[in-house]
Amino acid sequence: MMSDSGYIFDIKKFAIHDGPGIRTTIFLKGCSMDCWWCHNPESRNLKPEPILKTNNIDEQEIIGREISVEEVLHEIDKDMIFYEESGGGVTISGGEALMQHDFLYSILKKCKEKNIHTALDTSGYAPEEIIRKITGVVDLFLFDLKLIDEETHEKHTGVSNRLILNNLKFLDDQEENIIIRIPIIPGFTDTESNLLQISEFIRNLNNVQSVNLLPYNKMGVEKYKRLKKLYKLTEVSVPSEERMNELKIYFKNKGIKVSIGG
């Protein structure tokens, strides 16, 4: 199935951390997870929603809009020269883009018809048939891996991780190109137990190009206030550069290619 339109909340030009080269990143609305550390709370609702304007306690604006595939491609076409010169392309992110899988597929298919490199930033939380559907139009999966213990994952994200881990194994079995992204949330994802479980899980995969360690940041805190939503991690601090380097060495010593950021 394809879709002529869908809902986005941002288009980021000249992105350099969402895959190789210079990229255009399309942020789709909608996510069925409820991660405590989410820094894009405006992405969770599938449809456009009101948000208080910056530094304004009364006036609101609408975040998110419906957009056609044709309009998205028009924005992408503007950046073609940058893809060609840098080896870049288009990345679809969210939210969880798989929630709008028909819209997602339509954009990716059009990109492949133009020989544009495509990447999908995903949590992998979707039925396997949706994953199967998009494999032919995705060149690179930027796959988020947060917590391995199922009970802990469900507590802090709102969903079981069985589907996520099974989909990651499926993509690996299909010899897809995968970069694992691990959000480093102090006291949550960087525990000794979780790091060991993640590293062992990754070492049993065959097609992971590398691991990106993404340090927790507080960029989304203000947005929670503007959306009148509760932010649960008010006491968590940003990991130090020293701590991030320790984690980099940890994965490197496990024989895993790793970098900070992505």
Backbone bond lengths (Angstrom), bond angles and torsions (degrees), N, CA, C in turn:
res aa  C-N    CA-C-N  psi(-1)  N-CA   C-N-CA  omega(-1)  CA-C   N-CA-C  phi
1 M - - - 1.464 - - 1.519 109.98 -
2 M 1.336 115.49 144.50 1.452 121.14 175.77 1.518 108.18 -123.64
3 S 1.311 116.41 163.14 1.459 121.26 -179.39 1.516 108.90 -134.58
4 D 1.321 116.18 141.15 1.466 120.76 -179.29 1.512 112.59 -80.70
5 S 1.336 117.45 -18.64 1.460 119.35 -177.03 1.520 110.78 -154.40
6 G 1.344 115.29 166.58 1.446 121.63 177.94 1.515 109.71 -163.44
7 Y 1.325 116.38 -167.96 1.464 120.94 -175.24 1.532 110.54 -117.51
8 I 1.320 115.42 130.78 1.465 121.58 176.76 1.523 108.87 -125.57
9 F 1.347 115.97 165.35 1.465 118.46 172.70 1.524 112.39 -124.68
10 D 1.350 116.20 -5.66 1.462 117.52 176.48 1.524 110.28 -169.52
11 I 1.316 115.42 154.31 1.458 123.04 168.33 1.521 106.24 -129.06
12 K 1.317 115.77 118.29 1.466 120.77 -176.97 1.521 109.41 -103.53
13 K 1.317 115.67 122.01 1.459 121.86 179.20 1.527 110.31 -90.75
14 F 1.315 116.31 154.41 1.468 123.18 175.13 1.531 112.45 55.06
15 A 1.327 116.73 37.95 1.459 121.17 177.49 1.533 109.42 -73.40
16 I 1.328 116.40 135.94 1.472 120.34 -178.71 1.527 112.28 -122.84
17 H 1.333 117.85 6.28 1.461 120.67 -178.97 1.519 112.30 -120.49
18 D 1.334 117.20 15.05 1.467 120.69 -176.45 1.521 111.79 -121.12
19 G 1.332 115.60 39.10 1.456 120.26 -176.89 1.520 109.93 123.74
20 P 1.328 117.61 -179.64 1.462 120.89 -175.50 1.533 113.35 -69.67
21 G 1.332 115.96 146.73 1.452 121.55 174.57 1.513 113.98 68.56
22 I 1.324 114.67 -166.07 1.468 121.58 176.51 1.518 108.31 -85.91
23 R 1.341 116.12 132.31 1.448 119.51 -171.27 1.527 111.77 -132.78
24 T 1.305 114.59 161.16 1.462 122.25 167.50 1.522 106.38 -106.36
25 T 1.315 116.95 121.45 1.462 120.60 -179.28 1.522 109.60 -106.41
26 I 1.318 115.48 123.29 1.464 122.84 179.36 1.521 108.16 -102.14
27 F 1.332 117.02 120.49 1.458 121.49 -178.36 1.530 110.05 -99.19
28 L 1.327 116.03 111.69 1.456 121.46 179.41 1.526 110.25 -88.11
29 K 1.329 115.50 145.20 1.454 120.26 177.07 1.531 110.54 -82.51
30 G 1.335 113.55 155.96 1.454 120.20 176.69 1.512 113.03 104.87
31 C 1.330 116.50 126.14 1.461 122.16 173.52 1.518 108.40 -155.97
32 S 1.327 116.30 132.43 1.465 120.56 -178.56 1.520 111.78 -93.43
33 M 1.338 117.24 2.43 1.453 121.12 175.84 1.530 109.57 -97.94
34 D 1.321 115.60 164.55 1.464 121.53 -178.14 1.529 109.05 -136.61
35 C 1.340 115.07 61.03 1.470 120.29 -177.39 1.520 110.01 -66.26
36 W 1.311 116.00 132.43 1.462 120.86 -177.59 1.524 111.80 -60.11
37 W 1.331 117.65 -30.45 1.463 122.52 -174.03 1.526 112.98 -99.86
38 C 1.307 118.21 9.30 1.473 121.20 -177.81 1.533 110.88 -52.91
39 H 1.345 116.52 127.39 1.459 118.99 179.20 1.531 112.13 -102.15
40 N 1.337 115.77 6.97 1.466 120.37 173.43 1.532 109.93 -125.30
41 P 1.341 118.32 63.01 1.467 119.63 -177.68 1.529 112.79 -62.60
42 E 1.320 116.12 -22.01 1.463 119.99 178.06 1.523 112.04 -70.99
43 S 1.327 116.42 -7.43 1.467 120.25 -178.81 1.519 112.71 -89.42
44 R 1.311 117.93 -16.25 1.463 119.67 -169.35 1.523 113.21 -67.68
45 N 1.316 116.58 -45.27 1.464 120.88 179.57 1.523 109.02 -71.55
46 L 1.308 117.20 130.57 1.464 120.99 -177.85 1.523 112.21 -65.22
47 K 1.308 117.54 -35.17 1.451 121.85 -175.78 1.535 111.64 -99.63
48 P 1.323 117.67 161.78 1.474 120.85 175.26 1.526 110.66 -54.16
49 E 1.334 116.87 148.09 1.461 120.64 -176.60 1.525 109.98 -146.27
50 P 1.339 117.09 157.66 1.465 120.18 179.75 1.522 111.62 -77.51
51 I 1.320 115.98 146.10 1.456 122.91 176.09 1.526 107.75 -144.03
52 L 1.307 116.70 141.02 1.458 119.46 178.17 1.521 109.71 -64.99
53 K 1.321 116.35 140.00 1.456 119.56 176.73 1.522 109.97 -66.61
54 T 1.315 116.60 152.87 1.461 121.71 -179.69 1.519 110.79 -56.11
55 N 1.356 115.53 130.91 1.472 122.20 177.87 1.528 113.28 59.63
56 N 1.335 115.93 28.51 1.465 119.57 179.36 1.526 108.13 -135.29
57 I 1.318 117.17 119.75 1.466 119.98 -174.52 1.523 112.47 -86.62
58 D 1.311 118.05 -5.72 1.459 120.19 -176.14 1.530 114.07 -120.60
59 E 1.333 116.97 -42.04 1.455 120.49 -171.00 1.532 110.93 -82.92
60 Q 1.325 115.52 137.50 1.452 121.26 -178.68 1.525 111.33 -114.27
61 E 1.333 113.65 160.11 1.452 121.13 170.46 1.520 107.11 -135.31
62 I 1.303 116.70 167.54 1.461 121.14 178.88 1.517 109.04 -101.05
63 I 1.323 115.36 128.53 1.456 119.78 177.31 1.527 109.09 -106.77
64 G 1.325 114.64 131.21 1.454 120.32 -176.13 1.516 111.02 100.70
65 R 1.318 115.83 150.22 1.465 120.00 178.30 1.516 109.77 -157.38
66 E 1.313 114.87 154.23 1.459 119.97 173.35 1.519 108.25 -80.09
67 I 1.313 115.92 140.64 1.460 120.66 -176.95 1.527 108.38 -145.36
68 S 1.315 116.15 145.82 1.457 119.72 179.42 1.524 110.31 -85.77
69 V 1.315 116.06 158.30 1.465 121.03 175.11 1.525 109.53 -59.17
70 E 1.317 115.86 -38.72 1.460 120.64 179.61 1.530 111.25 -61.06
71 E 1.337 116.81 -41.21 1.474 120.30 178.88 1.527 110.88 -66.51
72 V 1.323 116.69 -39.68 1.464 120.14 177.77 1.523 110.13 -61.66
73 L 1.320 116.69 -45.64 1.462 120.87 -179.82 1.525 111.39 -64.12
74 H 1.321 116.87 -32.91 1.465 120.13 177.29 1.524 110.18 -62.15
75 E 1.350 117.11 -41.43 1.459 121.02 177.59 1.526 111.00 -67.30
76 I 1.311 116.06 -39.47 1.464 120.60 179.35 1.527 110.97 -64.38
77 D 1.317 116.42 -42.08 1.466 120.72 -178.60 1.534 112.22 -58.15
78 K 1.319 116.36 -31.30 1.466 120.29 -179.43 1.522 111.89 -63.47
79 D 1.336 116.42 -24.03 1.462 120.61 -173.47 1.528 113.18 -105.47
80 M 1.324 117.82 7.51 1.461 121.26 -175.12 1.524 112.77 -54.66
81 I 1.314 117.80 -39.71 1.461 121.02 -177.45 1.527 111.62 -62.13
82 F 1.350 115.74 -33.03 1.463 119.67 -179.58 1.530 110.88 -72.54
83 Y 1.345 116.57 -35.16 1.458 119.69 177.07 1.530 110.08 -63.95
84 E 1.317 114.89 -45.14 1.462 120.18 -176.09 1.523 111.67 -63.75
85 E 1.334 116.99 -38.36 1.459 120.61 -176.25 1.528 112.94 -80.38
86 S 1.338 117.33 -25.63 1.466 120.20 -173.85 1.519 114.23 -112.30
87 G 1.329 117.27 -6.34 1.464 119.24 -173.69 1.512 112.18 74.03
88 G 1.335 115.52 28.13 1.456 121.31 -177.59 1.514 113.35 -91.33
89 G 1.330 114.89 -153.45 1.456 119.16 -178.10 1.505 111.76 167.40
90 V 1.314 116.25 -148.20 1.460 123.21 -175.20 1.521 110.26 -116.49
91 T 1.323 115.74 133.80 1.460 122.21 174.78 1.523 109.08 -118.56
92 I 1.307 116.40 132.58 1.461 121.41 174.76 1.521 108.07 -104.37
93 S 1.335 115.59 127.49 1.456 121.24 -177.01 1.519 109.10 -131.78
94 G 1.336 116.97 -164.39 1.449 119.84 -178.72 1.516 111.18 -161.27
95 G 1.322 116.96 -146.97 1.448 129.90 11.34 1.525 113.49 47.97
96 E 1.295 114.07 -161.13 1.454 122.44 172.41 1.521 107.75 -120.39
97 A 1.330 115.24 105.49 1.462 120.56 -173.77 1.523 112.77 -61.43
98 L 1.335 117.03 -24.59 1.459 119.84 -179.55 1.528 112.42 -65.49
99 M 1.327 117.86 -16.39 1.470 120.33 176.24 1.523 110.60 -65.08
100 Q 1.325 116.61 -31.05 1.469 121.65 177.36 1.536 108.26 -109.08
101 H 1.310 115.44 56.95 1.464 119.39 -168.72 1.521 114.04 -64.63
102 D 1.335 118.99 -32.07 1.469 120.00 177.52 1.529 110.82 -67.68
103 F 1.322 115.86 -44.75 1.464 122.01 177.05 1.528 109.77 -63.37
104 L 1.314 116.07 -44.98 1.458 121.97 178.05 1.522 110.82 -57.81
105 Y 1.319 116.26 -49.86 1.463 120.81 -179.14 1.528 111.26 -59.59
106 S 1.321 116.38 -40.62 1.460 120.63 -178.13 1.529 111.46 -62.66
107 I 1.341 116.37 -43.26 1.467 120.60 178.99 1.527 109.98 -65.21
108 L 1.317 116.34 -48.37 1.457 120.41 -177.42 1.522 111.98 -63.16
109 K 1.314 116.79 -39.65 1.463 120.54 179.98 1.527 110.55 -63.88
110 K 1.326 117.08 -42.52 1.458 120.89 177.95 1.527 110.69 -63.36
111 C 1.327 116.49 -38.92 1.466 120.29 177.92 1.523 110.67 -63.36
112 K 1.336 116.71 -44.04 1.461 119.49 -179.54 1.522 111.22 -64.28
113 E 1.319 116.90 -34.06 1.468 120.37 177.04 1.517 111.45 -63.97
114 K 1.337 116.36 -25.34 1.467 121.86 178.32 1.537 111.33 -96.81
115 N 1.337 116.73 7.60 1.471 122.59 -178.91 1.526 112.25 59.70
116 I 1.328 116.49 36.75 1.456 122.28 176.55 1.527 108.78 -94.03
117 H 1.338 116.79 131.43 1.455 121.16 177.25 1.524 109.59 -64.03
118 T 1.334 116.27 133.75 1.466 120.88 -177.12 1.522 111.28 -119.84
119 A 1.328 114.68 141.63 1.468 121.08 175.01 1.520 108.52 -133.06
120 L 1.310 116.00 147.87 1.457 121.80 177.57 1.521 109.15 -124.00
121 D 1.322 116.13 119.38 1.464 122.37 174.34 1.524 106.95 -90.62
122 T 1.321 117.20 113.68 1.464 120.27 -170.44 1.521 112.44 -144.44
123 S 1.317 114.85 153.10 1.462 121.25 171.24 1.519 110.66 -85.16
124 G 1.333 116.25 -13.71 1.457 120.61 -178.01 1.512 114.05 78.31
125 Y 1.347 116.34 10.23 1.465 119.08 -177.03 1.523 109.35 -89.87
126 A 1.331 114.99 91.20 1.468 122.51 179.67 1.524 107.97 -166.76
127 P 1.328 117.86 156.57 1.461 119.83 176.15 1.531 110.72 -58.48
128 E 1.316 115.98 148.00 1.466 120.31 -176.46 1.529 112.31 -58.96
129 E 1.335 117.44 -32.68 1.473 118.62 -178.47 1.524 111.57 -63.26
130 I 1.334 117.46 -29.45 1.468 120.71 176.27 1.521 109.89 -71.74
131 I 1.332 116.83 -41.11 1.460 120.90 176.25 1.527 109.74 -60.53
132 R 1.324 116.69 -45.15 1.469 120.67 178.74 1.521 111.00 -58.61
133 K 1.312 116.09 -40.75 1.458 121.66 -176.14 1.523 112.31 -61.14
134 I 1.327 117.59 -38.26 1.467 119.85 -171.60 1.523 114.01 -95.14
135 T 1.348 117.94 -8.37 1.465 118.69 -174.89 1.528 112.30 -58.70
136 G 1.310 117.21 -32.37 1.466 119.36 -177.75 1.516 114.80 -73.50
137 V 1.338 117.32 -11.30 1.467 119.85 -177.38 1.532 112.55 -120.54
138 V 1.332 116.80 9.47 1.467 121.50 177.27 1.524 109.19 -115.75
139 D 1.330 117.13 124.65 1.460 120.89 178.38 1.518 112.41 -85.89
140 L 1.332 116.62 -29.60 1.460 120.67 -175.75 1.524 110.38 -146.05
141 F 1.327 115.90 128.36 1.457 121.30 175.44 1.522 109.22 -99.64
142 L 1.339 116.10 120.45 1.457 122.79 171.96 1.524 105.35 -95.72
143 F 1.314 116.31 94.84 1.467 121.94 -165.95 1.520 110.41 -101.51
144 D 1.338 116.26 117.68 1.461 122.04 179.08 1.531 110.14 -75.10
145 L 1.321 115.72 131.38 1.455 121.42 176.43 1.516 107.16 -130.59
146 K 1.325 116.00 113.17 1.468 120.58 -169.53 1.525 113.10 -105.14
147 L 1.313 115.12 -58.35 1.471 121.37 -174.90 1.521 109.02 -140.28
148 I 1.333 116.78 140.95 1.460 120.20 -179.04 1.529 111.96 -93.86
149 D 1.310 117.39 -39.42 1.463 119.91 178.74 1.524 109.71 -64.22
150 E 1.327 116.27 124.36 1.468 120.31 -173.27 1.523 112.82 -63.64
151 E 1.324 116.89 -43.69 1.470 120.08 -178.41 1.525 111.13 -63.63
152 T 1.331 116.35 -43.33 1.466 120.51 179.05 1.520 110.79 -65.65
153 H 1.329 115.97 -40.68 1.461 120.23 178.53 1.523 111.12 -60.64
154 E 1.311 115.66 -45.61 1.466 119.70 -179.15 1.529 111.32 -64.51
155 K 1.321 116.91 -37.64 1.460 120.74 179.62 1.523 111.65 -62.86
156 H 1.330 116.95 -41.91 1.461 120.40 -171.46 1.527 114.96 -100.05
157 T 1.329 116.56 -5.98 1.477 119.24 177.52 1.518 112.87 -125.98
158 G 1.341 116.30 -13.24 1.460 119.83 179.19 1.514 114.75 89.21
159 V 1.343 118.17 -5.07 1.466 120.55 -178.38 1.528 110.24 -139.73
160 S 1.324 115.41 157.51 1.453 121.47 172.30 1.531 109.27 -68.76
161 N 1.328 116.19 155.23 1.465 118.95 177.59 1.531 113.20 -102.16
162 R 1.315 117.95 7.36 1.467 120.22 -178.70 1.525 111.45 -58.15
163 L 1.316 116.47 -47.29 1.456 121.74 179.95 1.534 110.51 -62.12
164 I 1.328 115.65 -41.79 1.463 121.77 -178.74 1.529 110.88 -61.66
165 L 1.319 116.75 -50.91 1.464 120.82 -177.83 1.524 111.20 -66.86
166 N 1.322 117.34 -37.66 1.465 120.65 177.70 1.529 110.92 -65.36
167 N 1.337 116.28 -39.34 1.465 119.17 179.27 1.524 111.58 -68.66
168 L 1.321 116.72 -35.72 1.456 120.22 177.20 1.533 109.99 -64.89
169 K 1.327 116.58 -42.80 1.466 120.08 176.42 1.526 110.76 -62.54
170 F 1.329 116.59 -40.60 1.463 120.29 179.18 1.532 111.08 -61.04
171 L 1.331 117.01 -47.06 1.465 120.58 179.45 1.523 110.62 -61.50
172 D 1.323 116.33 -39.02 1.454 119.98 177.85 1.524 111.00 -64.80
173 D 1.328 116.40 -42.91 1.470 120.64 178.38 1.525 111.40 -62.42
174 Q 1.326 116.49 -31.37 1.470 121.53 179.83 1.525 112.15 -82.66
175 E 1.327 115.80 1.53 1.471 122.78 179.09 1.529 112.01 60.66
176 E 1.329 115.27 37.94 1.457 120.54 174.45 1.532 109.62 -76.61
177 N 1.320 116.10 156.37 1.463 120.69 176.20 1.523 109.01 -80.44
178 I 1.333 116.16 124.44 1.463 120.87 -173.28 1.524 110.57 -131.78
179 I 1.313 115.51 133.21 1.458 122.03 165.70 1.522 106.56 -117.49
180 I 1.322 117.22 123.81 1.454 121.68 178.63 1.526 108.81 -84.86
181 R 1.334 116.11 133.02 1.460 121.48 176.04 1.531 108.81 -115.39
182 I 1.317 115.49 122.61 1.462 120.35 -179.46 1.523 109.50 -114.02
183 P 1.327 118.18 113.45 1.467 119.71 174.73 1.524 109.56 -72.71
184 I 1.315 116.58 125.60 1.466 120.44 -178.71 1.522 108.94 -93.67
185 I 1.336 115.06 99.92 1.456 122.58 -179.28 1.526 107.84 -108.34
186 P 1.336 117.71 106.70 1.468 120.71 -175.54 1.527 112.50 -52.49
187 G 1.327 114.78 128.04 1.452 120.62 178.64 1.514 114.15 85.49
188 F 1.326 116.99 -6.35 1.461 120.67 -178.16 1.530 110.87 -121.57
189 T 1.316 117.59 -66.35 1.463 119.88 -177.26 1.518 113.25 -95.30
190 D 1.339 118.05 -11.77 1.468 119.78 -176.53 1.523 113.02 -101.14
191 T 1.329 117.08 19.29 1.459 119.47 178.84 1.530 109.57 -71.49
192 E 1.319 115.78 155.07 1.469 120.78 -179.11 1.520 111.24 -56.48
193 S 1.334 115.90 -42.62 1.465 120.75 -178.52 1.521 111.22 -64.48
194 N 1.330 117.33 -46.95 1.458 120.01 -177.33 1.524 111.69 -67.34
195 L 1.320 117.03 -41.27 1.456 120.26 179.60 1.523 111.05 -62.03
196 L 1.324 116.68 -40.71 1.460 120.54 178.28 1.530 110.63 -64.18
197 Q 1.329 116.33 -45.74 1.462 120.21 -179.12 1.523 111.46 -64.25
198 I 1.329 117.00 -40.93 1.465 120.29 179.23 1.518 110.86 -65.31
199 S 1.330 116.39 -46.16 1.463 119.18 -178.03 1.524 111.26 -63.29
200 E 1.330 117.41 -39.28 1.464 120.59 178.45 1.520 110.71 -67.40
201 F 1.319 116.72 -39.04 1.462 120.33 178.90 1.529 109.71 -62.33
202 I 1.330 116.54 -46.13 1.463 121.39 -178.33 1.529 111.14 -64.60
203 R 1.322 116.96 -38.25 1.463 120.11 -178.57 1.526 112.30 -66.80
204 N 1.320 117.26 -17.56 1.461 121.31 176.90 1.524 112.97 -89.85
205 L 1.342 116.37 1.05 1.457 121.34 176.45 1.528 109.18 -100.06
206 N 1.322 116.49 157.55 1.465 120.52 -173.95 1.523 114.90 -113.31
207 N 1.337 117.86 -12.98 1.457 119.24 -172.02 1.525 113.65 -124.81
208 V 1.320 115.68 24.26 1.464 120.08 175.83 1.526 108.30 -84.27
209 Q 1.337 116.06 116.57 1.459 120.44 -178.58 1.523 111.69 -69.95
210 S 1.327 115.25 -41.91 1.462 120.22 -178.87 1.518 109.40 -168.40
211 V 1.337 114.18 173.76 1.460 121.87 176.40 1.519 108.56 -119.64
212 N 1.329 116.07 132.26 1.463 121.83 174.01 1.524 108.62 -105.88
213 L 1.322 116.67 125.38 1.466 121.42 174.81 1.520 108.15 -95.31
214 L 1.323 116.26 117.78 1.467 121.04 -174.86 1.528 109.75 -106.00
215 P 1.330 118.19 107.80 1.465 120.35 -177.33 1.522 112.07 -66.46
216 Y 1.315 115.09 136.45 1.464 121.81 175.34 1.528 110.35 -54.34
217 N 1.328 115.27 139.36 1.463 119.98 174.10 1.522 109.16 -135.91
218 K 1.315 115.63 166.38 1.462 120.89 -176.96 1.524 112.49 -107.61
219 M 1.339 115.09 26.71 1.461 119.77 -177.64 1.523 112.66 -62.16
220 G 1.333 116.71 -27.10 1.450 118.89 -175.35 1.514 115.54 -90.12
221 V 1.343 117.77 -7.79 1.468 120.78 -173.78 1.528 111.49 -57.68
222 E 1.316 116.16 -46.72 1.461 120.61 -178.60 1.524 111.43 -62.95
223 K 1.339 116.42 -34.27 1.464 119.90 -179.47 1.527 111.19 -67.92
224 Y 1.322 117.22 -33.47 1.467 119.79 176.10 1.527 110.04 -60.57
225 K 1.318 116.19 -43.48 1.463 120.15 178.59 1.523 110.69 -61.77
226 R 1.320 115.91 -43.66 1.467 120.10 -177.90 1.527 112.12 -68.26
227 L 1.339 116.15 -26.24 1.461 120.96 177.16 1.527 112.23 -91.10
228 K 1.355 115.40 -3.06 1.472 122.46 -177.55 1.530 110.99 59.88
229 K 1.350 114.40 43.22 1.453 121.32 177.27 1.526 110.19 -115.89
230 L 1.322 115.49 154.42 1.454 121.31 -179.28 1.521 110.60 -82.46
231 Y 1.340 116.33 129.83 1.460 121.04 174.26 1.528 107.99 -100.62
232 K 1.332 116.28 125.28 1.464 121.03 -169.00 1.530 114.71 -89.20
233 L 1.328 117.91 -13.41 1.464 119.09 -172.50 1.524 112.49 -110.56
234 T 1.301 117.42 43.16 1.462 121.08 -176.41 1.524 112.60 -63.74
235 E 1.334 117.98 -24.30 1.467 120.97 -176.35 1.530 112.91 -94.90
236 V 1.320 117.38 -2.51 1.464 120.28 -176.85 1.528 110.23 -85.96
237 S 1.325 115.96 133.71 1.461 121.45 -179.23 1.528 110.83 -97.92
238 V 1.310 116.06 156.21 1.459 121.84 175.74 1.533 108.47 -67.94
239 P 1.342 118.82 133.96 1.471 119.91 -179.59 1.524 111.50 -64.91
240 S 1.316 116.50 141.82 1.461 121.33 -178.93 1.522 110.84 -71.95
241 E 1.300 115.72 162.15 1.467 120.98 175.78 1.526 110.13 -60.54
242 E 1.336 115.78 -38.21 1.462 120.21 178.01 1.521 111.32 -61.55
243 R 1.343 116.09 -44.23 1.467 119.93 179.53 1.524 111.06 -63.72
244 M 1.321 117.82 -41.62 1.452 120.75 179.89 1.526 110.91 -63.87
245 N 1.310 116.73 -38.40 1.464 120.07 177.69 1.525 111.64 -67.53
246 E 1.332 116.69 -35.27 1.465 120.79 175.70 1.529 110.12 -60.43
247 L 1.330 115.45 -43.89 1.465 120.26 -179.18 1.527 110.99 -68.15
248 K 1.310 116.25 -36.71 1.462 120.10 176.87 1.523 110.36 -61.00
249 I 1.324 116.20 -45.33 1.462 121.17 178.81 1.525 110.52 -63.86
250 Y 1.346 116.36 -38.79 1.467 121.16 179.21 1.533 110.76 -56.14
251 F 1.337 116.61 -49.87 1.467 119.88 -178.69 1.525 111.05 -70.81
252 K 1.314 116.74 -37.09 1.465 120.44 178.50 1.524 110.51 -60.79
253 N 1.323 116.34 -40.04 1.462 120.68 179.03 1.525 112.85 -68.99
254 K 1.326 115.51 -17.74 1.455 120.11 175.17 1.522 112.02 -87.14
255 G 1.340 116.07 2.87 1.457 120.58 179.82 1.513 114.02 82.39
256 I 1.339 115.89 20.54 1.476 121.06 -177.01 1.528 109.17 -107.08
257 K 1.312 117.27 128.61 1.464 121.30 175.01 1.520 108.88 -67.98
258 V 1.323 117.47 126.63 1.458 120.61 -170.07 1.517 110.84 -143.99
259 S 1.325 115.80 150.54 1.464 121.91 174.18 1.525 108.93 -145.43
260 I 1.312 115.48 158.53 1.463 120.67 175.78 1.522 108.00 -93.01
261 G 1.322 116.55 129.43 1.458 120.82 -173.95 1.514 109.65 84.01
262 G 1.355 115.47 179.53 1.459 116.91 -178.53 1.490 110.52 -172.94
